[in-house]
Amino acid sequence: MTARDPYLLTPGPATTAAATKTAMLRDWGSWDGDFKAITARVRDRLLAVAEADDDYTCVPIQGSGTFAVEAALGTLVPAGGKALVLANGAYGKRAAETMARIGRDFELYATAEDTPPDPAEVDRILAADPAIGHVLLIHCETTSGILNPLEAIARVVSARGRALILDAMSTFGALPIATAALGIAAVISSANKCLEGVPGMGFVIARKADLKAAAGNAHSLSLDLADQWSYMEKSGQWRFTPPTHVVAALDVALDLHAAEGGTAARGARYAANHRAVVDGLRALGIEPHIPDALQSPIIVTFRCPEDPAFAFQPFYDRLKAEGFIIYPGKMTAAETFRIGCIGTLTPAVMDEVVAAVGRVLAALGVARRNAA
């Protein structure tokens, strides 16, 4: 058993820096001026990461990323409106379930878990149904690790005069998102993914005009994004008790993000992590499920070895004992497991992961096959 904390090889929560953890050792008064200053600073910095202009604002929301998704959908899509939900995995399907639960009309365009949505088909659907006012796209679907075609979808949505809501949960801070240039209506993410903060806070980058127009839309008191924004603009405070320690940790995490070189540098490190683990596991005969051309550098889905000696739970348990916590597969069409490339990981750590996988497979009696 390793003496250190295990590395989290997941799509979030991710392994965080010591400075980020240390930021949570201080208690903050939620109405105090010092904490209000942290909130304002974090909001401004998130807008900069999003490449947003003065037409946009950042609205933080208590809870996980799913809370922020529900807040965005329930606030920005009016009760009489309709959205097109693009789904090629669990998180697109969750967005569709959210729409159903909150009583908003929607159309579901679903593709296979290894197939991105076709911009031409999106264009056809929008042309055929003028009632659709919003389109929801998952940037990186962590069910598989597939990267969906943001720019092409954004162009289609903009050309049809509709509003794009982007779930950038697993890409924000690591892959560029030109929010203003692409005319994206809203970008949703959370603290504990590529920004390398801790769980407990989501946020939505949205147009101020859209939030003003959305007053009274929300299905929920606590998830009313327009009201949260209005209250913050007036008082600098959160409407209800904020996750103070999480916000303070994100402030430090954003310091580290900037010091690393911002989105481009963080994305480059994750890409190097991805390359190291894919090449290493391929050498052990374990192949990724998604083609390289469609694969994000965020998380990789690998096919389980086709060997009767392999079972996921013993594999997971032995890797945990080696100091690495991986993710089970979430795809319905194949037996898989997932390895995340985000957090304070490096290619050297990923080399250690590959070596540990080799030792575990040997201990389980899984025959190593030559890579294709």
C-alpha positions as a printed NumPy array, in Angstrom:
array([[  0.   ,   0.   ,   0.   ],
       [  1.358,   3.416,  -0.966],
       [  1.918,   5.931,   1.85 ],
       [  0.769,   8.953,  -0.167],
       [ -2.808,   9.924,  -0.965],
       [ -3.939,   8.105,  -4.094],
       [ -3.921,   9.922,  -7.406],
       [ -7.453,  10.477,  -8.709],
       [ -7.514,   9.283, -12.32 ],
       [-11.086,  10.473, -12.764],
       [-12.858,  13.267, -14.675],
       [-13.32 ,  15.156, -11.395],
       [-12.954,  15.524,  -8.526],
       [ -9.319,  15.683,  -9.488],
       [ -6.052,  15.58 ,  -7.582],
       [ -5.41 ,  19.111,  -6.326],
       [ -2.322,  21.109,  -5.415],
       [ -1.232,  21.546,  -1.81 ],
       [ -1.786,  25.309,  -2.064],
       [ -5.396,  24.746,  -3.144],
       [ -6.026,  22.446,  -0.187],
       [ -4.337,  24.879,   2.192],
       [ -6.672,  27.68 ,   1.091],
       [ -9.522,  25.802,   2.773],
       [ -7.95 ,  26.006,   6.24 ],
       [ -9.302,  29.514,   6.843],
       [-12.92 ,  30.258,   7.698],
       [-14.684,  33.13 ,   5.931],
       [-17.74 ,  35.183,   6.808],
       [-20.112,  34.893,   3.89 ],
       [-21.215,  38.538,   4.154],
       [-17.771,  39.914,   4.985],
       [-16.083,  42.315,   2.593],
       [-13.017,  40.103,   2.214],
       [-15.102,  37.167,   1.026],
       [-17.153,  39.388,  -1.278],
       [-13.859,  40.498,  -2.842],
       [-12.881,  36.858,  -3.447],
       [-16.235,  36.164,  -5.091],
       [-15.899,  39.192,  -7.377],
       [-12.333,  38.278,  -8.307],
       [-13.241,  34.664,  -9.101],
       [-16.171,  35.769, -11.264],
       [-13.963,  38.154, -13.257],
       [-11.249,  35.555, -13.744],
       [-13.707,  32.933, -14.937],
       [-15.006,  35.378, -17.536],
       [-11.449,  35.837, -18.786],
       [-10.89 ,  32.079, -19.057],
       [-14.127,  31.846, -21.038],
       [-12.934,  34.505, -23.499],
       [-16.137,  36.407, -22.803],
       [-16.633,  40.138, -23.329],
       [-18.58 ,  42.822, -21.483],
       [-21.889,  41.443, -22.743],
       [-21.415,  38.451, -20.418],
       [-21.361,  37.855, -16.694],
       [-20.381,  34.918, -14.494],
       [-22.976,  33.564, -12.079],
       [-21.685,  31.041,  -9.524],
       [-24.121,  28.556,  -8.055],
       [-23.86 ,  26.316,  -4.998],
       [-23.556,  22.585,  -5.7  ],
       [-22.055,  20.294,  -8.293],
       [-21.922,  20.858, -12.023],
       [-25.295,  19.19 , -12.451],
       [-26.829,  21.889, -10.224],
       [-25.402,  24.513, -12.582],
       [-26.755,  22.688, -15.65 ],
       [-30.238,  22.554, -14.139],
       [-29.997,  26.21 , -13.126],
       [-29.033,  27.231, -16.668],
       [-31.712,  25.154, -18.382],
       [-34.434,  26.075, -15.906],
       [-33.64 ,  29.781, -16.097],
       [-32.678,  30.391, -19.717],
       [-35.247,  28.116, -21.404],
       [-38.642,  29.7  , -20.642],
       [-41.619,  27.632, -19.557],
       [-43.129,  27.897, -23.032],
       [-39.84 ,  27.382, -24.835],
       [-38.217,  24.342, -26.376],
       [-34.643,  23.081, -26.533],
       [-32.759,  20.622, -28.692],
       [-30.592,  18.343, -26.532],
       [-27.635,  16.673, -28.241],
       [-26.751,  13.435, -26.462],
       [-24.043,  10.87 , -27.104],
       [-23.567,   9.704, -23.552],
       [-24.815,   9.843, -19.985],
       [-24.505,  13.607, -19.508],
       [-26.519,  14.511, -22.596],
       [-29.153,  12.038, -21.415],
       [-29.051,  13.622, -17.948],
       [-29.708,  17.028, -19.514],
       [-32.723,  15.563, -21.317],
       [-33.954,  14.064, -18.035],
       [-33.505,  17.458, -16.403],
       [-35.65 ,  19.088, -19.077],
       [-38.35 ,  16.489, -18.515],
       [-38.237,  16.877, -14.713],
       [-38.514,  20.665, -14.818],
       [-41.326,  20.59 , -17.372],
       [-39.526,  22.134, -20.343],
       [-40.258,  20.93 , -23.87 ],
       [-37.322,  19.433, -25.732],
       [-36.286,  17.314, -28.672],
       [-33.545,  14.727, -28.212],
       [-30.99 ,  14.147, -30.949],
       [-29.099,  11.078, -29.78 ],
       [-26.105,   9.433, -31.427],
       [-24.021,   6.437, -30.391],
       [-21.528,   6.912, -27.565],
       [-18.624,   6.884, -30.019],
       [-20.322,   9.164, -32.577],
       [-20.422,  12.969, -32.399],
       [-23.563,  14.879, -33.383],
       [-23.654,  15.792, -37.08 ],
       [-23.85 ,  19.575, -37.597],
       [-25.818,  19.012, -40.8  ],
       [-28.436,  17.032, -38.877],
       [-28.589,  19.743, -36.209],
       [-29.174,  22.265, -38.993],
       [-31.937,  20.093, -40.462],
       [-33.697,  19.764, -37.087],
       [-33.53 ,  23.507, -36.425],
       [-34.812,  24.323, -39.904],
       [-37.746,  21.955, -39.448],
       [-38.786,  23.215, -35.994],
       [-38.86 ,  26.98 , -35.426],
       [-40.132,  26.384, -31.867],
       [-36.637,  25.316, -30.791],
       [-34.983,  28.324, -29.213],
       [-31.997,  26.708, -27.484],
       [-29.519,  23.93 , -28.226],
       [-27.654,  22.078, -25.459],
       [-24.266,  20.578, -26.391],
       [-21.892,  18.602, -24.17 ],
       [-18.375,  19.699, -25.157],
       [-16.568,  16.605, -23.84 ],
       [-18.835,  13.668, -23.031],
       [-16.965,  11.944, -20.216],
       [-18.994,   8.774, -20.664],
       [-16.486,   7.961, -23.398],
       [-14.029,  10.872, -23.521],
       [-15.266,  11.929, -26.961],
       [-14.826,  15.572, -27.949],
       [-17.878,  16.965, -29.717],
       [-17.61 ,  19.556, -32.552],
       [-18.2  ,  22.838, -30.724],
       [-17.231,  25.286, -33.467],
       [-19.255,  23.585, -36.201],
       [-22.34 ,  23.263, -33.988],
       [-21.994,  26.867, -32.804],
       [-21.9  ,  28.124, -36.397],
       [-25.054,  26.199, -37.291],
       [-26.935,  27.374, -34.193],
       [-25.894,  30.986, -34.743],
       [-26.842,  30.914, -38.433],
       [-30.315,  29.675, -37.476],
       [-30.712,  32.455, -34.902],
       [-30.933,  30.081, -31.929],
       [-29.051,  30.117, -28.604],
       [-26.318,  27.597, -27.771],
       [-25.928,  26.406, -24.179],
       [-22.596,  24.638, -23.765],
       [-21.914,  22.115, -21.021],
       [-18.157,  22.636, -20.744],
       [-17.888,  20.799, -17.454],
       [-14.901,  18.713, -18.504],
       [-13.111,  21.165, -20.808],
       [-13.284,  24.617, -19.219],
       [ -9.764,  25.769, -18.424],
       [ -8.018,  23.135, -20.562],
       [ -9.502,  23.558, -24.039],
       [-10.131,  26.992, -25.555],
       [-13.745,  28.167, -25.596],
       [-14.183,  31.381, -27.575],
       [-17.465,  32.286, -25.91 ],
       [-17.933,  35.763, -27.358],
       [-16.46 ,  35.018, -30.79 ],
       [-18.684,  31.973, -31.253],
       [-21.744,  33.755, -29.879],
       [-22.393,  31.094, -27.245],
       [-25.352,  32.054, -25.071],
       [-24.157,  30.239, -21.96 ],
       [-21.164,  28.169, -20.851],
       [-21.541,  25.891, -17.825],
       [-18.737,  24.388, -15.767],
       [-17.6  ,  23.691, -12.208],
       [-14.659,  24.266,  -9.897],
       [-13.41 ,  20.708,  -9.615],
       [-12.478,  19.715, -13.151],
       [ -9.799,  21.31 , -15.323],
       [ -9.51 ,  24.353, -13.057],
       [ -8.277,  21.901, -10.385],
       [-10.379,  23.331,  -7.597],
       [-12.539,  21.272,  -5.239],
       [-16.177,  20.172,  -5.534],
       [-19.068,  22.309,  -4.343],
       [-19.459,  25.165,  -6.815],
       [-20.677,  25.375, -10.395],
       [-20.941,  28.474, -12.524],
       [-22.609,  29.759, -15.669],
       [-21.15 ,  32.321, -18.054],
       [-24.196,  33.959, -19.668],
       [-25.218,  37.08 , -21.52 ],
       [-26.474,  39.806, -19.215],
       [-29.344,  40.553, -21.599],
       [-30.477,  36.934, -21.504],
       [-30.427,  36.884, -17.708],
       [-32.463,  40.08 , -17.556],
       [-34.987,  38.597, -19.964],
       [-35.097,  35.378, -17.923],
       [-36.345,  37.009, -14.7  ],
       [-39.17 ,  34.881, -13.361],
       [-38.483,  31.906, -15.648],
       [-36.896,  29.584, -13.124],
       [-38.683,  26.475, -11.893],
       [-36.746,  26.609,  -8.602],
       [-35.963,  29.151,  -5.911],
       [-32.435,  27.95 ,  -5.162],
       [-31.543,  27.356,  -8.817],
       [-32.825,  30.688, -10.143],
       [-29.789,  31.898, -12.056],
       [-31.322,  35.261, -12.931],
       [-32.158,  36.001,  -9.307],
       [-28.706,  34.861,  -8.151],
       [-27.131,  37.249, -10.632],
       [-29.407,  40.154,  -9.748],
       [-28.712,  39.738,  -6.032],
       [-24.954,  39.488,  -6.567],
       [-24.93 ,  42.611,  -8.72 ],
       [-26.768,  44.571,  -6.036],
       [-24.987,  43.286,  -2.936],
       [-21.827,  41.427,  -3.947],
       [-23.17 ,  38.532,  -1.896],
       [-24.629,  35.107,  -2.607],
       [-28.389,  34.8  ,  -1.983],
       [-27.955,  31.788,   0.303],
       [-24.996,  30.366,   2.275],
       [-22.078,  30.055,  -0.164],
       [-19.457,  27.281,  -0.184],
       [-16.88 ,  29.687,   1.263],
       [-13.984,  27.239,   1.472],
       [-14.613,  26.038,  -2.093],
       [-14.615,  29.596,  -3.442],
       [-11.378,  30.426,  -1.597],
       [ -9.778,  27.25 ,  -2.958],
       [-10.883,  28.125,  -6.509],
       [ -9.309,  31.559,  -6.153],
       [ -5.953,  29.901,  -5.435],
       [ -6.518,  27.28 ,  -8.137],
       [ -7.015,  30.109, -10.63 ],
       [ -3.693,  31.6  ,  -9.465],
       [ -2.045,  28.283, -10.287],
       [ -3.88 ,  28.051, -13.615],
       [ -2.539,  31.453, -14.634],
       [  0.964,  30.677, -13.377],
       [  1.035,  27.491, -15.446],
       [  0.298,  29.49 , -18.58 ],
       [ -3.484,  29.457, -18.68 ],
       [ -5.73 ,  27.276, -20.772],
       [ -3.182,  26.528, -23.499],
       [ -0.504,  25.299, -21.094],
       [ -2.913,  23.282, -18.987],
       [ -4.381,  21.682, -22.071],
       [ -0.887,  20.838, -23.321],
       [ -0.034,  19.074, -20.05 ],
       [ -3.254,  17.098, -20.147],
       [ -2.562,  16.177, -23.774],
       [  0.887,  14.908, -22.756],
       [ -0.729,  12.906, -19.935],
       [ -3.19 ,  11.456, -22.43 ],
       [ -0.469,  10.5  , -24.863],
       [  1.61 ,   8.833, -22.146],
       [ -1.228,   6.661, -20.84 ],
       [ -2.588,   5.734, -24.278],
       [  0.831,   4.785, -25.64 ],
       [  1.713,   2.933, -22.463],
       [ -1.465,   0.88 , -22.253],
       [ -1.346,   0.147, -25.972],
       [  2.056,  -1.407, -25.345],
       [  0.301,  -3.677, -22.833],
       [ -2.316,  -4.573, -25.44 ],
       [ -5.091,  -2.366, -24.038],
       [ -6.743,  -0.145, -26.642],
       [ -8.801,   3.035, -26.25 ],
       [-12.412,   2.735, -27.343],
       [-12.691,   6.129, -29.078],
       [-10.67 ,   6.802, -32.261],
       [ -7.756,   9.176, -31.742],
       [ -9.327,  11.799, -34.024],
       [-12.382,  12.104, -31.748],
       [-10.649,  11.647, -28.397],
       [-10.346,  14.475, -25.883],
       [ -7.265,  14.806, -23.646],
       [ -9.549,  14.824, -20.572],
       [-10.429,  11.177, -19.976],
       [ -9.842,   8.013, -21.976],
       [-12.138,   4.999, -22.157],
       [-10.225,   1.745, -22.56 ],
       [-11.6  ,  -1.617, -23.594],
       [-11.316,  -4.232, -20.87 ],
       [ -8.974,  -7.117, -21.728],
       [-10.851, -10.035, -23.274],
       [ -9.435, -12.536, -20.829],
       [-11.434, -14.684, -18.38 ],
       [ -8.948, -13.76 , -15.642],
       [ -9.896, -10.076, -15.909],
       [-12.64 ,  -8.573, -13.76 ],
       [-13.007,  -4.856, -13.116],
       [-13.383,  -4.849,  -9.321],
       [-10.172,  -6.796,  -8.528],
       [ -8.381,  -4.682, -11.145],
       [ -9.697,  -1.495,  -9.492],
       [ -8.864,  -2.669,  -5.97 ],
       [ -5.298,  -3.619,  -6.826],
       [ -4.676,  -0.347,  -8.649],
       [ -6.028,   1.531,  -5.634],
       [ -3.563,  -0.356,  -3.442],
       [ -0.864,   0.862,  -5.848],
       [ -2.048,   4.442,  -5.262],
       [ -4.25 ,   5.054,  -8.31 ],
       [ -8.039,   5.444,  -8.335],
       [ -9.526,   4.898, -11.78 ],
       [-13.117,   5.118, -13.023],
       [-15.43 ,   2.301, -14.073],
       [-16.729,   2.332, -17.613],
       [-20.012,   4.141, -18.208],
       [-20.648,   3.086, -21.782],
       [-23.534,   0.757, -22.504],
       [-22.116,  -0.751, -25.69 ],
       [-18.818,  -2.17 , -24.432],
       [-16.968,  -3.444, -21.355],
       [-14.651,  -0.588, -20.491],
       [-12.794,   1.316, -17.798],
       [-11.738,   4.959, -17.78 ],
       [ -8.57 ,   6.821, -16.871],
       [ -8.688,  10.586, -16.4  ],
       [ -5.807,  12.82 , -17.444],
       [ -6.72 ,  15.952, -15.474],
       [ -5.715,  17.31 , -12.085],
       [ -2.145,  17.827, -10.929],
       [ -0.957,  14.826, -12.92 ],
       [  2.085,  14.76 , -15.181],
       [  3.358,  12.402, -17.893],
       [  5.719,  10.923, -15.294],
       [  2.738,  10.042, -13.112],
       [  1.016,   8.474, -16.099],
       [  4.122,   6.353, -16.701],
       [  3.733,   5.142, -13.115],
       [  0.082,   4.334, -13.861],
       [  1.088,   2.228, -16.862],
       [  3.687,   0.353, -14.822],
       [  1.118,  -0.305, -12.094],
       [ -1.417,  -1.595, -14.632],
       [  1.223,  -3.976, -15.943],
       [  1.919,  -5.307, -12.452],
       [ -1.788,  -5.695, -11.656],
       [ -2.565,  -7.537, -14.882],
       [  0.321,  -9.911, -14.171],
       [ -0.904, -10.476, -10.624],
       [ -4.412, -11.237, -11.902],
       [ -3.037, -13.691, -14.429],
       [ -4.263, -11.714, -17.423],
       [ -2.333, -12.727, -20.499],
       [ -0.569,  -9.799, -22.121],
       [ -1.306,  -9.586, -25.812],
       [  0.696,  -7.661, -28.359],
       [ -0.647,  -4.283, -29.301],
       [ -2.206,  -3.993, -32.745]])
